[in-house]
Amino acid sequence: MNDRLVPEHEAKVSVFDHGLLYGDGVFEGIRSYAGKVFRLEAHLDRLFASARAICLEIPLSKAAVAQAVVETLAANQLADGYVRLLVTRGAGGLGLDPTKTSHPQVIVIADTISLYPREFYDQGLRIVTAATQRTQSAALSPRIKSLNYLNNIMAKLEGLQAGCVEALMLNHKGEVAECTGDNIFVVRSGRLLTPPSDAGILEGITRGAVMELAAAAGIDCREQALVRHDLYTGDECFLTGTAAEVIPVVEIDGRRIGAGVPGPVTKQLTEAFHGLVTR
Ligand code: PMP
C-alpha cells in the first residue's frame, strides 16, 4: 500500500475513503505467468488514462507502480498470479466533493488466480443477454476502468439468475457492447468481428492481444458495430479477458452458435494466446 509492503491484516483503508463511499477510483486486473507480468505497460497506460479521465492524480510514477506490482508478486512468491491494482480518491468528507479528499491510496493486491473450470473451455459457455444496458459514454465512459462496477454487477446477477457465468450487455442503441467482465468476438466466414470502442466497451488488453495474434495469423479482424443477430448467426463466438483469457461461447439466448462446439478459429487463437503468455 502506497509503496510499502504490508501483511494482509495491516492493509486497511479509511471508512472515509471515497473509493469505498462512492466507488471513486480506478483499477486494473493483471496476470503474471511464470514470473513475468503480462502486458504490464498496457495495464499501466490504461490505469493512468482512467485516472486522468476522472481527474485523479496518481501519487506515484508509472515506473514506481510497475515496480510495486513486480515486488508484491515476488513478496508473495507468486509466479503465476493475479494482481489487483487500484487507486482510490483517498479519505475526505462525507460529501461527494473530490477536492475535499487527500492522499489517494495506491493498493496492489497479489493473489492466486481463480480460473473457470476446464470444461467451460472444452465445451464452451452458454450466455444470455442482460436487460441491464451498458452505461452510456455520456453518463460514464466505459473506457474508464473505475471502481464503480454496479452496472456490470447488475448484468452479472441477471446472468447468474439464468444459470450463466457471463452475460452479454448491449449499449443504449441495442448494439452488442461486451460481457460483464470480458470482451466479445464473433467469427463470420473466417473473419473476426468485435465491437469498436465507441460501442461502449472497455478496451481489453486481452482483446488487443487477440487482435494482434489474428493479424499475425492472417485472420482478417475488424472492429464493427454488431447486433445480436450477428452473434446468433455467426460461425463461432468467444470472449476475452485477463482472468478468462480466450473462452468459447456456444449458446446465446438459447440459440446455438455455429456447430454448438468451440470452433477452429477460436481454438487457433486460444493456442496462439497460450503461446504468447508462456513465451
Ligand atoms: N470488459 C470489462 C467490463 C472488464 O471488466 C474487463 C476485465 N478487465 C474486460 C472487458 C477485459 O479486459 P482485459 O482483457 O484487459 O482484462
py3Dmol code that shows the C-alpha trace and the ligand (Angstrom):
import py3Dmol

protein = """\
ATOM      1  CA  MET A   1       0.000   0.000   0.000  1.00  0.00           C
ATOM      2  CA  ASN A   2       1.378   3.374  -1.045  1.00  0.00           C
ATOM      3  CA  ASP A   3       4.789   1.939  -1.883  1.00  0.00           C
ATOM      4  CA  ARG A   4       5.101  -0.105   1.320  1.00  0.00           C
ATOM      5  CA  LEU A   5       4.782  -3.879   1.636  1.00  0.00           C
ATOM      6  CA  VAL A   6       2.348  -4.746   4.432  1.00  0.00           C
ATOM      7  CA  PRO A   7       0.786  -8.033   5.528  1.00  0.00           C
ATOM      8  CA  GLU A   8      -2.866  -8.518   4.599  1.00  0.00           C
ATOM      9  CA  HIS A   9      -4.193  -7.787   8.095  1.00  0.00           C
ATOM     10  CA  GLU A  10      -2.466  -4.404   8.074  1.00  0.00           C
ATOM     11  CA  ALA A  11      -3.719  -3.477   4.606  1.00  0.00           C
ATOM     12  CA  LYS A  12      -6.530  -1.126   5.617  1.00  0.00           C
ATOM     13  CA  VAL A  13      -8.224   1.925   4.132  1.00  0.00           C
ATOM     14  CA  SER A  14     -10.229   4.616   5.895  1.00  0.00           C
ATOM     15  CA  VAL A  15     -14.026   4.321   6.042  1.00  0.00           C
ATOM     16  CA  PHE A  16     -13.930   7.922   4.760  1.00  0.00           C
ATOM     17  CA  ASP A  17     -12.120   6.859   1.578  1.00  0.00           C
ATOM     18  CA  HIS A  18     -14.183   7.929  -1.407  1.00  0.00           C
ATOM     19  CA  GLY A  19     -13.260   4.683  -3.120  1.00  0.00           C
ATOM     20  CA  LEU A  20     -15.445   2.973  -0.513  1.00  0.00           C
ATOM     21  CA  LEU A  21     -18.053   5.716  -0.123  1.00  0.00           C
ATOM     22  CA  TYR A  22     -18.621   6.406  -3.829  1.00  0.00           C
ATOM     23  CA  GLY A  23     -16.629   3.946  -5.914  1.00  0.00           C
ATOM     24  CA  ASP A  24     -14.421   6.936  -6.700  1.00  0.00           C
ATOM     25  CA  GLY A  25     -11.224   5.412  -8.035  1.00  0.00           C
ATOM     26  CA  VAL A  26      -9.755   3.274 -10.793  1.00  0.00           C
ATOM     27  CA  PHE A  27      -8.317  -0.228 -11.042  1.00  0.00           C
ATOM     28  CA  GLU A  28      -6.647  -2.934 -13.123  1.00  0.00           C
ATOM     29  CA  GLY A  29      -6.658  -6.734 -13.034  1.00  0.00           C
ATOM     30  CA  ILE A  30      -3.289  -8.099 -14.138  1.00  0.00           C
ATOM     31  CA  ARG A  31      -1.839 -11.628 -14.594  1.00  0.00           C
ATOM     32  CA  SER A  32       1.646 -12.925 -14.221  1.00  0.00           C
ATOM     33  CA  TYR A  33       2.740 -16.092 -15.984  1.00  0.00           C
ATOM     34  CA  ALA A  34       5.892 -17.943 -14.891  1.00  0.00           C
ATOM     35  CA  GLY A  35       7.129 -14.854 -13.076  1.00  0.00           C
ATOM     36  CA  LYS A  36       6.524 -12.469 -15.979  1.00  0.00           C
ATOM     37  CA  VAL A  37       3.785  -9.847 -15.759  1.00  0.00           C
ATOM     38  CA  PHE A  38       1.632  -9.925 -18.909  1.00  0.00           C
ATOM     39  CA  ARG A  39       1.439  -6.575 -20.736  1.00  0.00           C
ATOM     40  CA  LEU A  40       2.212  -4.518 -17.633  1.00  0.00           C
ATOM     41  CA  GLU A  41       2.865  -1.397 -19.726  1.00  0.00           C
ATOM     42  CA  ALA A  42      -0.563  -1.595 -21.347  1.00  0.00           C
ATOM     43  CA  HIS A  43      -2.250  -2.044 -17.955  1.00  0.00           C
ATOM     44  CA  LEU A  44      -0.378   0.945 -16.524  1.00  0.00           C
ATOM     45  CA  ASP A  45      -1.236   3.063 -19.553  1.00  0.00           C
ATOM     46  CA  ARG A  46      -4.925   2.191 -19.115  1.00  0.00           C
ATOM     47  CA  LEU A  47      -4.779   2.839 -15.342  1.00  0.00           C
ATOM     48  CA  PHE A  48      -3.170   6.237 -15.788  1.00  0.00           C
ATOM     49  CA  ALA A  49      -5.605   7.118 -18.601  1.00  0.00           C
ATOM     50  CA  SER A  50      -8.577   6.112 -16.415  1.00  0.00           C
ATOM     51  CA  ALA A  51      -7.171   8.248 -13.570  1.00  0.00           C
ATOM     52  CA  ARG A  52      -6.632  11.203 -15.916  1.00  0.00           C
ATOM     53  CA  ALA A  53     -10.212  10.916 -17.131  1.00  0.00           C
ATOM     54  CA  ILE A  54     -11.573  11.236 -13.581  1.00  0.00           C
ATOM     55  CA  CYS A  55      -9.109  13.999 -12.559  1.00  0.00           C
ATOM     56  CA  LEU A  56      -7.316  11.685 -10.146  1.00  0.00           C
ATOM     57  CA  GLU A  57      -3.619  12.326  -9.713  1.00  0.00           C
ATOM     58  CA  ILE A  58      -1.762   9.068  -9.054  1.00  0.00           C
ATOM     59  CA  PRO A  59       0.910   9.980  -6.493  1.00  0.00           C
ATOM     60  CA  LEU A  60       3.486   7.545  -7.941  1.00  0.00           C
ATOM     61  CA  SER A  61       5.189   7.431 -11.319  1.00  0.00           C
ATOM     62  CA  LYS A  62       4.362   4.649 -13.787  1.00  0.00           C
ATOM     63  CA  ALA A  63       7.793   3.164 -13.129  1.00  0.00           C
ATOM     64  CA  ALA A  64       7.174   3.132  -9.362  1.00  0.00           C
ATOM     65  CA  VAL A  65       3.762   1.475  -9.811  1.00  0.00           C
ATOM     66  CA  ALA A  66       5.313  -1.114 -12.141  1.00  0.00           C
ATOM     67  CA  GLN A  67       7.958  -1.876  -9.529  1.00  0.00           C
ATOM     68  CA  ALA A  68       5.291  -2.176  -6.827  1.00  0.00           C
ATOM     69  CA  VAL A  69       3.413  -4.753  -8.936  1.00  0.00           C
ATOM     70  CA  VAL A  70       6.544  -6.845  -9.529  1.00  0.00           C
ATOM     71  CA  GLU A  71       7.681  -6.609  -5.897  1.00  0.00           C
ATOM     72  CA  THR A  72       4.271  -7.516  -4.455  1.00  0.00           C
ATOM     73  CA  LEU A  73       4.131 -10.635  -6.626  1.00  0.00           C
ATOM     74  CA  ALA A  74       7.667 -11.566  -5.585  1.00  0.00           C
ATOM     75  CA  ALA A  75       6.982 -10.956  -1.875  1.00  0.00           C
ATOM     76  CA  ASN A  76       4.035 -13.361  -2.123  1.00  0.00           C
ATOM     77  CA  GLN A  77       6.091 -15.886  -4.119  1.00  0.00           C
ATOM     78  CA  LEU A  78       3.545 -15.877  -6.895  1.00  0.00           C
ATOM     79  CA  ALA A  79       4.988 -16.806 -10.288  1.00  0.00           C
ATOM     80  CA  ASP A  80       1.526 -17.454 -11.734  1.00  0.00           C
ATOM     81  CA  GLY A  81      -0.589 -14.878 -10.001  1.00  0.00           C
ATOM     82  CA  TYR A  82      -3.259 -12.262 -10.257  1.00  0.00           C
ATOM     83  CA  VAL A  83      -2.730  -8.656  -9.234  1.00  0.00           C
ATOM     84  CA  ARG A  84      -5.476  -6.218  -8.392  1.00  0.00           C
ATOM     85  CA  LEU A  85      -4.050  -2.725  -8.677  1.00  0.00           C
ATOM     86  CA  LEU A  86      -6.240   0.124  -7.507  1.00  0.00           C
ATOM     87  CA  VAL A  87      -6.066   3.797  -6.817  1.00  0.00           C
ATOM     88  CA  THR A  88      -8.780   5.322  -4.661  1.00  0.00           C
ATOM     89  CA  ARG A  89      -9.592   9.027  -4.330  1.00  0.00           C
ATOM     90  CA  GLY A  90      -8.497   8.858  -0.678  1.00  0.00           C
ATOM     91  CA  ALA A  91     -10.184   9.924   2.558  1.00  0.00           C
ATOM     92  CA  GLY A  92     -12.321  13.043   2.632  1.00  0.00           C
ATOM     93  CA  GLY A  93     -15.605  14.374   3.932  1.00  0.00           C
ATOM     94  CA  LEU A  94     -18.907  12.544   3.636  1.00  0.00           C
ATOM     95  CA  GLY A  95     -19.925  14.812   0.749  1.00  0.00           C
ATOM     96  CA  LEU A  96     -19.206  13.977  -2.889  1.00  0.00           C
ATOM     97  CA  ASP A  97     -16.634  16.712  -3.396  1.00  0.00           C
ATOM     98  CA  PRO A  98     -13.405  15.035  -4.564  1.00  0.00           C
ATOM     99  CA  THR A  99     -11.450  18.261  -3.995  1.00  0.00           C
ATOM    100  CA  LYS A 100     -12.039  17.755  -0.270  1.00  0.00           C
ATOM    101  CA  THR A 101     -10.119  14.468  -0.228  1.00  0.00           C
ATOM    102  CA  SER A 102      -6.435  13.896   0.357  1.00  0.00           C
ATOM    103  CA  HIS A 103      -3.913  11.143  -0.214  1.00  0.00           C
ATOM    104  CA  PRO A 104      -5.124   8.846  -2.990  1.00  0.00           C
ATOM    105  CA  GLN A 105      -4.423   5.267  -1.921  1.00  0.00           C
ATOM    106  CA  VAL A 106      -2.346   3.122  -4.280  1.00  0.00           C
ATOM    107  CA  ILE A 107      -3.038  -0.515  -3.456  1.00  0.00           C
ATOM    108  CA  VAL A 108      -1.505  -3.621  -5.006  1.00  0.00           C
ATOM    109  CA  ILE A 109      -3.076  -6.945  -4.007  1.00  0.00           C
ATOM    110  CA  ALA A 110      -1.334 -10.123  -5.143  1.00  0.00           C
ATOM    111  CA  ASP A 111      -3.309 -13.346  -5.079  1.00  0.00           C
ATOM    112  CA  THR A 112      -3.594 -16.680  -6.800  1.00  0.00           C
ATOM    113  CA  ILE A 113      -5.743 -16.659  -9.900  1.00  0.00           C
ATOM    114  CA  SER A 114      -9.155 -18.322  -9.715  1.00  0.00           C
ATOM    115  CA  LEU A 115      -9.877 -19.872 -13.066  1.00  0.00           C
ATOM    116  CA  TYR A 116     -13.054 -21.083 -14.739  1.00  0.00           C
ATOM    117  CA  PRO A 117     -13.324 -24.896 -14.693  1.00  0.00           C
ATOM    118  CA  ARG A 118     -11.622 -26.739 -17.558  1.00  0.00           C
ATOM    119  CA  GLU A 119     -14.935 -27.935 -19.044  1.00  0.00           C
ATOM    120  CA  PHE A 120     -16.008 -24.344 -19.734  1.00  0.00           C
ATOM    121  CA  TYR A 121     -13.091 -24.119 -22.177  1.00  0.00           C
ATOM    122  CA  ASP A 122     -13.602 -27.584 -23.633  1.00  0.00           C
ATOM    123  CA  GLN A 123     -17.362 -27.283 -24.079  1.00  0.00           C
ATOM    124  CA  GLY A 124     -17.880 -23.530 -24.307  1.00  0.00           C
ATOM    125  CA  LEU A 125     -20.105 -21.180 -22.328  1.00  0.00           C
ATOM    126  CA  ARG A 126     -23.819 -20.549 -22.543  1.00  0.00           C
ATOM    127  CA  ILE A 127     -24.611 -16.878 -22.059  1.00  0.00           C
ATOM    128  CA  VAL A 128     -27.730 -14.700 -22.056  1.00  0.00           C
ATOM    129  CA  THR A 129     -28.336 -11.054 -22.870  1.00  0.00           C
ATOM    130  CA  ALA A 130     -28.875  -8.919 -19.782  1.00  0.00           C
ATOM    131  CA  ALA A 131     -31.715  -6.386 -19.750  1.00  0.00           C
ATOM    132  CA  THR A 132     -29.311  -4.010 -17.978  1.00  0.00           C
ATOM    133  CA  GLN A 133     -27.683  -1.861 -20.674  1.00  0.00           C
ATOM    134  CA  ARG A 134     -24.025  -0.921 -20.635  1.00  0.00           C
ATOM    135  CA  THR A 135     -23.509   2.562 -19.169  1.00  0.00           C
ATOM    136  CA  GLN A 136     -23.637   5.175 -21.918  1.00  0.00           C
ATOM    137  CA  SER A 137     -20.461   7.138 -22.610  1.00  0.00           C
ATOM    138  CA  ALA A 138     -22.465  10.295 -21.999  1.00  0.00           C
ATOM    139  CA  ALA A 139     -23.094   9.101 -18.433  1.00  0.00           C
ATOM    140  CA  LEU A 140     -19.721   7.495 -17.642  1.00  0.00           C
ATOM    141  CA  SER A 141     -17.298   6.302 -20.289  1.00  0.00           C
ATOM    142  CA  PRO A 142     -16.948   2.503 -20.257  1.00  0.00           C
ATOM    143  CA  ARG A 143     -13.349   3.141 -21.333  1.00  0.00           C
ATOM    144  CA  ILE A 144     -12.659   4.213 -17.742  1.00  0.00           C
ATOM    145  CA  LYS A 145     -11.951   1.170 -15.594  1.00  0.00           C
ATOM    146  CA  SER A 146     -13.438   2.732 -12.487  1.00  0.00           C
ATOM    147  CA  LEU A 147     -14.227   1.252  -9.087  1.00  0.00           C
ATOM    148  CA  ASN A 148     -17.876   1.862  -9.940  1.00  0.00           C
ATOM    149  CA  TYR A 149     -18.842  -1.549 -11.322  1.00  0.00           C
ATOM    150  CA  LEU A 150     -22.505  -1.714 -10.322  1.00  0.00           C
ATOM    151  CA  ASN A 151     -23.607  -1.564 -13.965  1.00  0.00           C
ATOM    152  CA  ASN A 152     -21.678  -4.751 -14.694  1.00  0.00           C
ATOM    153  CA  ILE A 153     -22.660  -6.363 -11.395  1.00  0.00           C
ATOM    154  CA  MET A 154     -26.379  -5.910 -12.155  1.00  0.00           C
ATOM    155  CA  ALA A 155     -25.881  -7.617 -15.519  1.00  0.00           C
ATOM    156  CA  LYS A 156     -23.770 -10.355 -13.885  1.00  0.00           C
ATOM    157  CA  LEU A 157     -26.637 -11.034 -11.454  1.00  0.00           C
ATOM    158  CA  GLU A 158     -29.025 -11.427 -14.368  1.00  0.00           C
ATOM    159  CA  GLY A 159     -26.641 -13.908 -15.937  1.00  0.00           C
ATOM    160  CA  LEU A 160     -26.282 -15.877 -12.706  1.00  0.00           C
ATOM    161  CA  GLN A 161     -30.055 -15.938 -12.231  1.00  0.00           C
ATOM    162  CA  ALA A 162     -30.260 -17.535 -15.689  1.00  0.00           C
ATOM    163  CA  GLY A 163     -27.566 -20.074 -14.742  1.00  0.00           C
ATOM    164  CA  CYS A 164     -24.795 -18.387 -16.763  1.00  0.00           C
ATOM    165  CA  VAL A 165     -21.409 -17.175 -15.529  1.00  0.00           C
ATOM    166  CA  GLU A 166     -21.286 -14.369 -18.084  1.00  0.00           C
ATOM    167  CA  ALA A 167     -23.946 -12.121 -19.609  1.00  0.00           C
ATOM    168  CA  LEU A 168     -23.997 -10.098 -22.802  1.00  0.00           C
ATOM    169  CA  MET A 169     -24.508  -6.352 -22.450  1.00  0.00           C
ATOM    170  CA  LEU A 170     -25.952  -4.143 -25.190  1.00  0.00           C
ATOM    171  CA  ASN A 171     -25.463  -0.394 -25.471  1.00  0.00           C
ATOM    172  CA  HIS A 172     -28.284   2.156 -25.460  1.00  0.00           C
ATOM    173  CA  LYS A 173     -28.661   1.713 -29.239  1.00  0.00           C
ATOM    174  CA  GLY A 174     -29.247  -2.011 -28.826  1.00  0.00           C
ATOM    175  CA  GLU A 175     -25.849  -2.888 -30.287  1.00  0.00           C
ATOM    176  CA  VAL A 176     -23.577  -5.521 -28.789  1.00  0.00           C
ATOM    177  CA  ALA A 177     -21.095  -3.960 -26.359  1.00  0.00           C
ATOM    178  CA  GLU A 178     -19.329  -6.584 -24.239  1.00  0.00           C
ATOM    179  CA  CYS A 179     -19.887  -9.017 -21.406  1.00  0.00           C
ATOM    180  CA  THR A 180     -19.784  -8.068 -17.720  1.00  0.00           C
ATOM    181  CA  GLY A 181     -16.030  -8.639 -17.406  1.00  0.00           C
ATOM    182  CA  ASP A 182     -14.970  -9.788 -20.878  1.00  0.00           C
ATOM    183  CA  ASN A 183     -14.890  -8.519 -24.464  1.00  0.00           C
ATOM    184  CA  ILE A 184     -16.709 -10.412 -27.212  1.00  0.00           C
ATOM    185  CA  PHE A 185     -15.713 -11.602 -30.687  1.00  0.00           C
ATOM    186  CA  VAL A 186     -17.679 -13.371 -33.402  1.00  0.00           C
ATOM    187  CA  VAL A 187     -16.293 -15.342 -36.354  1.00  0.00           C
ATOM    188  CA  ARG A 188     -18.219 -14.979 -39.612  1.00  0.00           C
ATOM    189  CA  SER A 189     -16.976 -16.602 -42.825  1.00  0.00           C
ATOM    190  CA  GLY A 190     -13.440 -16.809 -41.452  1.00  0.00           C
ATOM    191  CA  ARG A 191     -13.393 -13.139 -40.463  1.00  0.00           C
ATOM    192  CA  LEU A 192     -13.155 -11.928 -36.875  1.00  0.00           C
ATOM    193  CA  LEU A 193     -15.517  -9.158 -35.782  1.00  0.00           C
ATOM    194  CA  THR A 194     -15.639  -7.285 -32.489  1.00  0.00           C
ATOM    195  CA  PRO A 195     -17.461  -4.136 -31.373  1.00  0.00           C
ATOM    196  CA  PRO A 196     -15.457  -0.899 -31.659  1.00  0.00           C
ATOM    197  CA  SER A 197     -14.577   1.224 -28.657  1.00  0.00           C
ATOM    198  CA  ASP A 198     -17.458   3.638 -29.332  1.00  0.00           C
ATOM    199  CA  ALA A 199     -19.942   0.767 -28.924  1.00  0.00           C
ATOM    200  CA  GLY A 200     -19.427   1.363 -25.193  1.00  0.00           C
ATOM    201  CA  ILE A 201     -16.723  -1.093 -24.180  1.00  0.00           C
ATOM    202  CA  LEU A 202     -13.657  -1.310 -22.042  1.00  0.00           C
ATOM    203  CA  GLU A 203     -10.772  -1.741 -24.461  1.00  0.00           C
ATOM    204  CA  GLY A 204      -9.457  -5.016 -23.067  1.00  0.00           C
ATOM    205  CA  ILE A 205      -5.752  -5.786 -23.003  1.00  0.00           C
ATOM    206  CA  THR A 206      -6.574  -9.394 -23.931  1.00  0.00           C
ATOM    207  CA  ARG A 207      -8.800  -8.136 -26.761  1.00  0.00           C
ATOM    208  CA  GLY A 208      -5.837  -6.142 -28.097  1.00  0.00           C
ATOM    209  CA  ALA A 209      -3.517  -9.146 -27.832  1.00  0.00           C
ATOM    210  CA  VAL A 210      -6.012 -11.387 -29.671  1.00  0.00           C
ATOM    211  CA  MET A 211      -6.426  -8.822 -32.453  1.00  0.00           C
ATOM    212  CA  GLU A 212      -2.634  -8.759 -32.868  1.00  0.00           C
ATOM    213  CA  LEU A 213      -2.476 -12.571 -32.893  1.00  0.00           C
ATOM    214  CA  ALA A 214      -5.229 -12.715 -35.506  1.00  0.00           C
ATOM    215  CA  ALA A 215      -3.364 -10.236 -37.716  1.00  0.00           C
ATOM    216  CA  ALA A 216      -0.160 -12.255 -37.345  1.00  0.00           C
ATOM    217  CA  ALA A 217      -2.035 -15.434 -38.333  1.00  0.00           C
ATOM    218  CA  GLY A 218      -3.542 -13.760 -41.407  1.00  0.00           C
ATOM    219  CA  ILE A 219      -7.066 -13.764 -39.950  1.00  0.00           C
ATOM    220  CA  ASP A 220      -8.915 -10.622 -41.005  1.00  0.00           C
ATOM    221  CA  CYS A 221     -10.166  -8.809 -37.894  1.00  0.00           C
ATOM    222  CA  ARG A 222     -12.489  -5.827 -37.934  1.00  0.00           C
ATOM    223  CA  GLU A 223     -13.981  -3.579 -35.295  1.00  0.00           C
ATOM    224  CA  GLN A 224     -17.572  -3.215 -36.385  1.00  0.00           C
ATOM    225  CA  ALA A 225     -20.947  -2.375 -34.840  1.00  0.00           C
ATOM    226  CA  LEU A 226     -22.768  -5.653 -34.179  1.00  0.00           C
ATOM    227  CA  VAL A 227     -26.292  -6.568 -33.170  1.00  0.00           C
ATOM    228  CA  ARG A 228     -27.427  -9.790 -31.553  1.00  0.00           C
ATOM    229  CA  HIS A 229     -28.476 -11.206 -34.928  1.00  0.00           C
ATOM    230  CA  ASP A 230     -24.801 -11.086 -35.985  1.00  0.00           C
ATOM    231  CA  LEU A 231     -23.885 -13.206 -32.962  1.00  0.00           C
ATOM    232  CA  TYR A 232     -26.788 -15.654 -33.321  1.00  0.00           C
ATOM    233  CA  THR A 233     -25.884 -16.307 -36.956  1.00  0.00           C
ATOM    234  CA  GLY A 234     -22.092 -16.333 -36.503  1.00  0.00           C
ATOM    235  CA  ASP A 235     -19.952 -19.421 -37.037  1.00  0.00           C
ATOM    236  CA  GLU A 236     -18.120 -19.055 -33.729  1.00  0.00           C
ATOM    237  CA  CYS A 237     -18.089 -16.770 -30.733  1.00  0.00           C
ATOM    238  CA  PHE A 238     -15.610 -16.256 -27.910  1.00  0.00           C
ATOM    239  CA  LEU A 239     -14.840 -13.907 -25.034  1.00  0.00           C
ATOM    240  CA  THR A 240     -11.523 -12.426 -23.945  1.00  0.00           C
ATOM    241  CA  GLY A 241     -10.361 -11.147 -20.576  1.00  0.00           C
ATOM    242  CA  THR A 242      -7.398 -11.207 -18.231  1.00  0.00           C
ATOM    243  CA  ALA A 243      -8.868 -13.904 -15.994  1.00  0.00           C
ATOM    244  CA  ALA A 244     -10.737 -15.912 -18.665  1.00  0.00           C
ATOM    245  CA  GLU A 245      -8.063 -15.499 -21.403  1.00  0.00           C
ATOM    246  CA  VAL A 246      -9.898 -16.781 -24.530  1.00  0.00           C
ATOM    247  CA  ILE A 247     -13.088 -18.717 -23.797  1.00  0.00           C
ATOM    248  CA  PRO A 248     -15.563 -20.116 -26.348  1.00  0.00           C
ATOM    249  CA  VAL A 249     -19.282 -19.291 -26.309  1.00  0.00           C
ATOM    250  CA  VAL A 250     -21.538 -21.945 -27.823  1.00  0.00           C
ATOM    251  CA  GLU A 251     -25.004 -20.668 -26.953  1.00  0.00           C
ATOM    252  CA  ILE A 252     -26.503 -17.171 -26.660  1.00  0.00           C
ATOM    253  CA  ASP A 253     -30.102 -16.621 -25.514  1.00  0.00           C
ATOM    254  CA  GLY A 254     -30.939 -20.248 -26.321  1.00  0.00           C
ATOM    255  CA  ARG A 255     -29.529 -20.021 -29.875  1.00  0.00           C
ATOM    256  CA  ARG A 256     -26.783 -22.492 -30.677  1.00  0.00           C
ATOM    257  CA  ILE A 257     -23.793 -20.698 -32.203  1.00  0.00           C
ATOM    258  CA  GLY A 258     -22.381 -22.440 -35.282  1.00  0.00           C
ATOM    259  CA  ALA A 259     -21.985 -26.149 -34.601  1.00  0.00           C
ATOM    260  CA  GLY A 260     -22.529 -25.638 -30.858  1.00  0.00           C
ATOM    261  CA  VAL A 261     -18.933 -26.589 -30.029  1.00  0.00           C
ATOM    262  CA  PRO A 262     -15.747 -24.477 -29.807  1.00  0.00           C
ATOM    263  CA  GLY A 263     -14.761 -23.720 -33.417  1.00  0.00           C
ATOM    264  CA  PRO A 264     -11.419 -23.891 -35.264  1.00  0.00           C
ATOM    265  CA  VAL A 265     -10.658 -20.153 -35.244  1.00  0.00           C
ATOM    266  CA  THR A 266     -11.385 -19.959 -31.508  1.00  0.00           C
ATOM    267  CA  LYS A 267      -9.097 -22.945 -30.923  1.00  0.00           C
ATOM    268  CA  GLN A 268      -6.346 -21.481 -33.081  1.00  0.00           C
ATOM    269  CA  LEU A 269      -6.436 -18.144 -31.242  1.00  0.00           C
ATOM    270  CA  THR A 270      -6.604 -19.866 -27.849  1.00  0.00           C
ATOM    271  CA  GLU A 271      -3.430 -21.780 -28.693  1.00  0.00           C
ATOM    272  CA  ALA A 272      -1.745 -18.656 -30.024  1.00  0.00           C
ATOM    273  CA  PHE A 273      -2.656 -16.824 -26.821  1.00  0.00           C
ATOM    274  CA  HIS A 274      -1.161 -19.599 -24.671  1.00  0.00           C
ATOM    275  CA  GLY A 275       1.975 -19.356 -26.798  1.00  0.00           C
ATOM    276  CA  LEU A 276       2.118 -15.619 -26.156  1.00  0.00           C
ATOM    277  CA  VAL A 277       1.781 -15.804 -22.373  1.00  0.00           C
ATOM    278  CA  THR A 278       4.257 -18.640 -21.941  1.00  0.00           C
ATOM    279  CA  ARG A 279       6.861 -17.145 -24.251  1.00  0.00           C
TER     280      ARG A 279
END
"""
ligand_1 = """\
16
PMP
N -14.713 -5.540 -20.206
C -14.878 -5.310 -18.902
C -16.084 -4.577 -18.456
C -13.924 -5.765 -17.976
O -14.076 -5.533 -16.669
C -12.798 -6.487 -18.436
C -11.797 -7.039 -17.466
N -10.871 -6.068 -17.089
C -12.658 -6.697 -19.821
C -13.640 -6.202 -20.670
C -11.472 -7.411 -20.379
O -10.344 -6.593 -20.261
P -8.882 -7.205 -20.087
O -8.629 -8.077 -21.273
O -7.994 -6.011 -20.060
O -8.881 -7.965 -18.816
"""
view = py3Dmol.view(width=600, height=400)
view.addModel(protein, "pdb")
view.setStyle({"model": 0}, {"cartoon": {"style": "trace"}})
view.addModel(ligand_1, "xyz")
view.setStyle({"model": 1}, {"stick": {}})
view.zoomTo()
view.show()
